[in-house]
Amino acid sequence: MLPIGHTWPSRRGVALVGDAAHLMMSWAGEGVNLALRDALDLAEAISQAWLTFASSSPSCPTAFQEMLLPLVADFERSMFARAREAAQETWDNSKILFSQDGATAMAELLASYGLPQ
């Protein structure tokens, strides 16, 4: 598991999503939710940059990357915030799961959600 709150500075031409960006244990059940949201938000950033690039008739071959970089940085800030919340929940659940009476405590936590049995 990466440290809670792990971040990095944005880099041109690189964006990580899913477990590559926010590896954590599965004890909050949020991994695939985070990965799918990452993919959606990154695709939106790329699409927005492309539309801006295509409508500006650029003459510079690196203009698209220049337009994309701040949008990827915004995407990463949002991703890091979501991942931090899920990582904290995962860490909290790991403390429950590995406590003295972890199986019972985890069963009680799950029962507290009021899901149909």
Backbone torsions as a table, in degrees:
resi	resn	phi	psi	omega
1	MET	NA	132.6	175.0
2	LEU	-70.6	154.6	177.7
3	PRO	-60.1	144.0	177.5
4	ILE	-61.7	129.3	-179.6
5	GLY	87.9	8.6	179.9
6	HIS	-60.0	130.7	177.8
7	THR	-140.8	175.9	174.0
8	TRP	-153.7	159.9	176.9
9	PRO	-73.8	145.6	178.1
10	SER	-63.0	143.4	179.5
11	ARG	-129.3	137.1	178.2
12	ARG	-60.6	131.3	175.1
13	GLY	84.0	3.6	-177.8
14	VAL	-135.4	132.4	171.9
15	ALA	-148.4	131.6	177.8
16	LEU	-107.5	146.1	177.0
17	VAL	-136.2	167.5	175.2
18	GLY	62.0	-147.4	-177.3
19	ASP	-59.8	-29.0	178.1
20	ALA	-63.6	-29.0	-177.8
21	ALA	-95.6	-30.4	-175.2
22	HIS	-150.1	66.6	179.9
23	LEU	-64.5	128.8	176.2
24	MET	-154.6	163.1	176.6
25	MET	-65.5	166.4	-174.2
26	SER	-92.4	14.6	-172.4
27	TRP	-75.3	0.6	171.3
28	ALA	-112.7	-11.4	178.7
29	GLY	67.0	32.3	-174.9
30	GLU	-110.9	-3.1	-173.3
31	GLY	-55.8	-53.1	-178.1
32	VAL	-69.4	-33.3	176.7
33	ASN	-62.0	-45.4	178.1
34	LEU	-62.8	-45.3	-177.0
35	ALA	-62.5	-43.4	179.7
36	LEU	-65.9	-41.7	177.5
37	ARG	-65.2	-39.8	176.1
38	ASP	-56.4	-49.7	-177.4
39	ALA	-60.9	-43.3	179.6
40	LEU	-62.7	-48.4	-177.2
41	ASP	-68.0	-38.6	177.8
42	LEU	-67.0	-41.0	177.0
43	ALA	-60.3	-39.0	177.6
44	GLU	-63.2	-43.2	178.8
45	ALA	-62.7	-44.1	179.9
46	ILE	-64.3	-44.7	179.5
47	SER	-61.0	-44.4	179.9
48	GLN	-62.5	-43.2	178.7
49	ALA	-64.2	-41.5	-178.8
50	TRP	-64.7	-42.6	179.2
51	LEU	-62.9	-41.0	177.6
52	THR	-65.1	-45.0	179.7
53	PHE	-61.2	-48.5	-176.0
54	ALA	-65.1	-32.8	-178.0
55	SER	-85.0	-7.9	-176.2
56	SER	-98.5	-0.7	-178.6
57	SER	47.0	58.9	-175.3
58	PRO	-71.2	147.9	175.8
59	SER	-104.7	-14.4	-178.6
60	CYS	-92.3	126.6	-177.5
61	PRO	-67.0	-19.0	179.7
62	THR	-96.8	6.7	-177.0
63	ALA	-60.6	-39.0	-179.8
64	PHE	-60.9	-46.0	179.2
65	GLN	-63.1	-36.6	178.4
66	GLU	-66.2	-37.0	177.5
67	MET	-72.3	-32.0	-176.6
68	LEU	-76.4	-36.2	-172.7
69	LEU	-53.5	-49.7	179.7
70	PRO	-66.4	-30.3	178.3
71	LEU	-70.7	-37.6	175.4
72	VAL	-67.6	-38.4	177.4
73	ALA	-61.1	-41.7	176.8
74	ASP	-64.2	-44.1	177.0
75	PHE	-56.7	-46.5	-177.3
76	GLU	-64.1	-39.2	178.2
77	ARG	-59.8	-44.0	178.2
78	SER	-66.0	-42.8	179.9
79	MET	-61.6	-44.2	-179.5
80	PHE	-61.8	-39.1	179.7
81	ALA	-65.0	-45.7	177.7
82	ARG	-62.3	-44.8	-177.6
83	ALA	-65.0	-36.4	179.3
84	ARG	-61.0	-44.5	179.1
85	GLU	-62.1	-46.2	-179.3
86	ALA	-66.7	-38.5	179.2
87	ALA	-65.8	-38.5	178.0
88	GLN	-65.5	-42.2	177.8
89	GLU	-63.4	-41.3	177.5
90	THR	-60.4	-46.3	-179.5
91	TRP	-63.4	-43.5	178.7
92	ASP	-61.4	-42.7	179.1
93	ASN	-66.5	-33.5	178.7
94	SER	-66.0	-35.7	177.6
95	LYS	-65.8	-36.0	176.0
96	ILE	-67.8	-50.2	-174.7
97	LEU	-60.5	-38.0	-176.9
98	PHE	-100.7	19.9	175.8
99	SER	-78.1	177.1	-177.9
100	GLN	-52.9	-43.3	-178.3
101	ASP	-119.2	49.7	-170.3
102	GLY	-58.1	-43.4	-178.0
103	ALA	-62.8	-43.8	179.4
104	THR	-67.2	-43.8	-179.8
105	ALA	-62.2	-40.8	179.3
106	MET	-68.9	-39.4	177.0
107	ALA	-61.5	-41.4	178.6
108	GLU	-65.6	-39.5	177.8
109	LEU	-61.9	-47.5	179.2
110	LEU	-63.0	-39.5	178.6
111	ALA	-65.0	-30.9	-178.8
112	SER	-66.3	-16.9	178.3
113	TYR	-76.0	-12.8	176.1
114	GLY	68.7	29.0	178.5
115	LEU	-75.7	148.9	177.4
116	PRO	-63.6	145.6	-177.4
117	GLN	-101.1	NA	NA
